[in-house]
């Protein structure tokens, strides 16, 4: 019974060591500039407004880093209605 416990504890210790190495490598990649950094000010994609056109379709105004996009969802297919570019004076 003791050899089984030793093998189980060794396997568990090896698993913890490998997971710690993966987490450390991910942290180094993020700080080294190899991985994309998380946005500081929160999410970069957000739904600003929504308007129900009928029982199935909705019109969504979505904010993204390049401006705003107007989406029509819920029909036979979703549709990008258009882009609203963000002015430089807008925060």
ABEGO torsion letter per residue (X at the ends): XAAAAAAAAAAAAAAAAAAAAAAAAAAAAAAAGABBBBBAAEBABBBABBBBABAABBBBBBBBAAEBBBBBBGBABBBBAEBBBBBAABX
